[in-house]
């Protein structure tokens, strides 16, 4: 079992996080679809619900979370992702943790990652993983996850910089690294992703408020635009919180049916079938869409990019 993230910024927690293995802004987004209520069916429908990119030089990506089961649901989502890419040619995929459930032998990586996404891997689409509470630390050495042996890391795609964190061990070295990296970034988009959601309407887990206390001040100070998390086995778009867009995509191979407790946080949610996300980061806005394992669009919209915040060092210079 993995150790959960620390409550205090400068100490490692000794608590253990458990999770159920039940099978299966700034401005409000536009064009959203409410919670879908439909029975799961085999995933072989065409990706007719996919919206193509709108800008020529935008950053286009896919997002999956809680994906490594090796079950039919994972293969169905993998099939839909490959089909969706024919319309929305995403360049890479980010993984929100719980990448490999259960044993992690070489054959498990083949069953729970390489085969479900074989079409994408054959097309040289890179995956960039973050660690979940069901993941072994040694996953960071698995080359197709592109973690380069690190628990947390950053990479750049076009006008966007991505920060992959390890929310299981939010210790002082990681927080210091994150602040240094965010303070250096002059990229148009700053996107952070990890496993445990800072905001959630889930009945099983809910918001990780202790983790929020550590990370949110940095996100606000240094102008983070979007935060993706998994852990909750559903899709949820959170209403913008303090100028930041939050998404949960933890339903790519696990599902906790009916777990969303829709309330003041929920802008849109989907907890009746498996799902994945597509996102386009353009010059002035993000176009997003969430799709079910049968290729049906369950949520979509446009989120405008906000101006960079006035940082503390900028304020001191103006005095």
N, C-alpha and C positions, 0 to 999 in steps of 0.2 A: 504493500500500500504506500501511496505517496504522501509526503508531509505537505500540509496545506500552507498557504501563504501566511506571513507573519502579521500579527495585529499591530505591532510596533514597527516603526520604520527602521530601527537599527538593531533588530534582534531576530533570529530565526525562531519560528514557532516549533513546538514539539507536538502540536495537535495533529490528528489524522483526519483527513477528509474522506467521507464515504459518499457514494452516489448510487442511485438506483440503476439497475441494469434491466429494467422492465423492457421487453421487446416492443416489438411493436404491435441643431438647427437654429437653426436660427429662425427659419420660417417653416411652417408646416408643409409637408410634401404634398404634391398635387397628383391627382389621378390614382389615389390609393384604392385598394380593394379591401373590403372588410374580411373578418375571419371566415375562412371557407369551411363548409360542412359537407363533405362528400366522402363516400366510402372508398378506400384504396382499391385500385385495380392494377393489373399488370402493366408495367412501364414499357409500352411499345408504341405509344401515340407519337405523331410527329410534333416537333417543337414549334408548333404554330403560334404559341403565345409569346415567342421571343421577339423583343424589340431590337432592331439593328442599331449599331452605333450612330451617333449623330455628328461627331466631329472627326476630322481626318487624323489629327495627331494626338488624340486623347489616349489616356492610359486605360486599358481594358483588362479586367480581371474577373475571375470566379472565386467564390468563397464557399468553403465547406467546413463543417464542424461535427465532432463526435461521429466520425465516419468509419472507423476501422473495425467493422464487425465481421466482414467476410460473408455476410448474409445476402439474401436476394435483394433486400432493400438497398444495400450499398451498390450492388451491380446495376440495379434499375436507375439509381441516380447517376452513376457513371455513364450509363448509356445515354441518358438525357443530356448530360453535360456535353458529350461528344456531338450529339445532334444539335444542341443549341449553338455550339461553336461554328456550325456551318452558316448561321445567321449573324451571330455576335462573336467575331473571331478573337476571343480573349487571349491574351499573351501569356498569362501565368495564373496559378491558383494559390491562394493562401489557405492554410489549414489551422483551425481554431482549437486544436487539442483533442485528446482521446483519439489519437491517430491509429492506434493498434490496441484493441481490447484483448485481454487474456494473454495467452502465451505469445512470446516474441521470438520464435525460432525463424530461421531463414524462410522456411516454407510458410510461416504465418505472414511475413511481409509480402510474399508472393500472393497468398490468398486474400489478404486484407488491404492490399494497396496496389500491387503491380497488375494483377488481373482485372480488378474492377475499373481501373483507369488506363487500361492497356492502349486504347485508341488515342488518348491524349498523350501518354508517354511516348508512343510511337511517332507522334507528330512533334516531339521535342518540346512539349509544353512543360515548363518547370513548375514544381510545387515547392512552397516555402512553409515549413511547419512551425508551429509552436506547441509546447508541451501541455498536456492535460493531466488530471489527477490519476488517470488510468495508464499513463505512459511511463515507461522506464527511461531514466536519464540517458541510457546508452543510445536512444533513438537519435540523439544529436550527432552521432557518428554515421548514421545511415545516409549515404550520399544523395539518394533521390529526394531527401527532405531538405537539402540545401541549407543545413544549419551550421556546417563547417565546425562541428564540435562544440558549439556554444549554446548555452541555455537561452540567451537573449542576444539579438543581433539586429542590424539595420541594413537596408538595401534601397537603392534608388531605381525607379522606373520612370523615364520621361520627367515630367514636372512634379512627380510625387515621390516622397520618401516614406518608407514603411519601417515600423519598429515592432519587431516580434518579441514579446516578453514571456517570462516564465512566472505565471501568477501563483504557482505552487510555493515558490521560495522568494518572496518579495523582500530581499534583504538589503543591507546598506550598499554593498557593491553594485547591485542592479539599479537601485534608485539613483546613486551617484552617476552611474553610466548613462542612465536615461536622461537626467537633467543636462549632462554635458552634451549629449547628442542632440537633444531638442534645442538647446541654446545655440548650437552651431548651424542648425538647419535653416536655410533660406528658401526652401522648396515651396512651390505654390501650394501643394497639398501635404499635410502631415497626417498619416494614417497609422494608428496603433492597434495591434491585435494580440489577443491572449485568450485564456480559457474561461476564467470566472467573470461573470458580468457584474459591472458596477451598479447597473440598474436592471431590474427584472420584475416581471409580474408573475413569475412562476410560483405555483403552489408548493412544489417540492423543495425548491431552494430559495428563490427570491434574490433580492439585491445583496451583493457582497459589500456591506457598508464599511467594514474595516479596511478592505482593499481600496475602496473609494477614497477614504481619508488620506491614504498614502499617495495615490496617483492623480486624483482630480486636480489638486492645486497645481501640479506640474503641467497638466493638460491645458488648464486655463491660462497660466502664465506664458506658456510658450506656443500657444495658438494651435493646439491639436484640432483637427477638423472632424475626423471620423474615428470611431472606436468599434471594433468588431470583437465579439466574444461568443463562446459556445456554452457548454456545460448543461444548460437547460435544453431538453430534447424537444425543441420546437423552434419556429421562426417568430421573432418579434422585432418590430421597429418601435423604438422608444421615442416619445415626444422629446424634442431637443432640450437638453439639460445644460444650463449655463453656457449656451452658445455652441454646444458640441452635439453631434449626431451619434447616437448609439444604436447598434444592431446586435441581435442575438441570432446566430445560425448554428444551432446545436441539433438539428434534425436531419442530418444527411445520411444517417444509417440507424439512428436510434429515435424512438418516438414515445413521448409521454402524452397520450391522448387526453384532451380536455384539461390540461394542467395550467393553461393561461387563466389567471384571475384578472380579467380585464378591469382596469381602473384608471386612475389619473396618469399613469406612466405610459399606457399603451396607445400608440398611434395606429398600429395594425398588428395582427397576429394570426398564426396558422399552426394549429396543433392536431390536425386530423390526418396528415400524411407526411411523408418525408419530403425534404426540400433542399435547395441550394440557392445561391445568389449570383447575380452578375452585376458588375458596376463599371461605369465609365466616368473617369475623372477628366473633365474638360477644362477649358480655359476659365470659365466663370461658374460652373455648376457641376454637380454630380448627378448622373442619371443612374438609377438603380432599379433592379427588378428581382423579385423572388419567384422561383418556379417550383412546382411540385415534381415528384418523380414521374409523372405522366406528361410533363411539359406544359402544364397549365400555369399561366401567370396568376399568382396569388396576391401580389403587391407590386407597386411600381410608383415612381415619382421622380421629381426633380428637386434637388437640394442646392441652394445657391452657396457659393463660396463666400465666406465673410472676410473682411479686412483683417490683416495681422493685428494682434493686440499690442498695446503700448507696453513694452517690457520694462521691468524695474530699471535696467541700465540706461534705457532711453530717457526715462523720467529724470534721472539724476543729471544727465547731460543738459537737459532743458532748463535746469534750475540756475 
